[in-house]
Amino acid sequence: MELTWALLASAYLALLALITKVFYKKRPLRKLPPGPKPWPIIGNLNVNLLSSIPHQSLHILSKQYGDIMQLKFGNYHIIVASSPEMAKMFLRTHDKVFATRPALAAGKHIGYEYSDVAWAPFGPYWQQARAFYQHEVFSDRKLDSSEFIRVEEMRNLFSRLHSLSGKPVVLKDHLMHCKLSSINRMLLSNKYFSESKNEISILELDEIREMLQEWFSLHGMINVGDWIPWLSFFDVQGYVKRMKELRWKLDRFLDYVIDDHLARKGERDFVPRDVADVLLRLAEDPKLRVQLTMDGVKGLLLDLIAGTTHTTAVLVEWAVHEMMRQPHIIKKAREEIHRVIGINRWVDENDFSQLPYLEAIIMETLRLHPPGTILTRYAMEDCNVAGYDISKGTTVFINTWGIARDPNLWESPTEFSPERFLGKNMDMMMGHNFSVLPFGSGSRRCAGYKLALRVARSMLGNLLHGFNWKLPDGMKTEDVCLEEQYGLTTHPKVPIAIIMEPILSVHLY
Ligand code: HEM
């Protein structure tokens, strides 16, 4: 009897061993980057990360865990890179593995089902869309031919500021107004918003400004439903509800623009006159490598409109905030401009090569206040990075804000000092020098940097050239706020109101 039991027990154990061997392959040990211990269910999505400014929290965490660290958002792995060496690993060495973005709710709802360039997954559609931008919008020829629009709109801005001289103006609103008018005319041949009660249009200026503000804010939120999918149904933070509301408003605007263009297309002797016309013609092209849908047309237009209005306005805004705290920089920059340009004309988009101090101010602003503080990537396959095993499906954050403030790389890193860039070339900001990456790097580098730089240089240059800047009575230079408001573009938390006093001849305004 005992022998039978012993035989049965041995047979059972042998069977168990066989099943285990067949069904459970031994997992090789994976080497993972260090990181804080995740909590059950939420992982490291703790209150600190959700409520604070993410690039600042990640910067602090990376000091403890190193320049490559692992977090968990819900059940998903996140890798944070915080040094030039690690940034280079993801953006250059393994660019092909990480050349896509995670599919988050913002991309679905307000990135037109991932059909704009910024959200589109790496592949033929994204390549086709970037090539379209390159040829139809950002080539030097196209940018030169639309310069007159930007010049006209900038003059309109200066004449508005001239009429408000002596009164405090919230510069941010005026910069966005100007950028919005320019880009809509460049892309759509029309502004499509009204600037006063006497004009009638599909939207008022304030409405479109608020829509774009919301677009940028929602892109910057950490939406818990993206990382804990079973919670997405409840939309606990209400972000998806806001995205859907915004999508409705965007559709109303963009459908109107598209219908207006389609109506003109029916006219005799029609020739495409703007980017929207060309996109609508492509949407009907059966030979296109990847079909372009109406959502795609809207997504591609929206990227350009939003990309231009906020980013460049935020860059100029930060420069003004920093300079108002150090008036000697304003004086030095204005002296350079008046010496080189004289006082009888405005600064052109092409004058920058003769204005090294202005260029250094823009570079220093891009270092200290990169409008996009974190670059986002997504692993398309398993990859070994710096000896660590990164699995397919991992999201990667590259904290460019933290890198550009690293005391090991930059002397007095939090100090605004344009002098550090005197004699240096803007090329170093274009993704080759991994200690300063305001436009990103690799395949997903900013598509619109050429336009951005033309606009920022002439805008900031002319604000210095044509106006004295004064703080309102009772406000001291040290009162100018440098706190950040996080979003897809991180902008000053408290917008500055300054008094702009014209200094050139009246006929120029
Ligand atoms: C100061 C101005 C600007 C800054 C600092 C800036 C910065 C950036 C950054 C950091 C990225 C992410 C790059 C990466 O992931 O490696 C980006 C992407 C992008 N930017 Fe800009 N940008 C600016 C202006 C513009 C303008 C004016 C446009 C268009 C009119 C634009 C269009 C885009 C697009 C479409 C992408 C997505 C590229 C892709 O995923 O393939 N940007 N930008």
Boltz pocket constraint, residues with backbone or C-beta under 6 A from the ligand:
constraints:
  - pocket:
      binder: B
      contacts: [[A, 117], [A, 118], [A, 119], [A, 130], [A, 303], [A, 304], [A, 305], [A, 307], [A, 308], [A, 309], [A, 311], [A, 312], [A, 315], [A, 370], [A, 371], [A, 372], [A, 375], [A, 376], [A, 437], [A, 438], [A, 439], [A, 440], [A, 441], [A, 442], [A, 443], [A, 444], [A, 445], [A, 446], [A, 447], [A, 448], [A, 449], [A, 451], [A, 452], [A, 456]]
      max_distance: 6.0
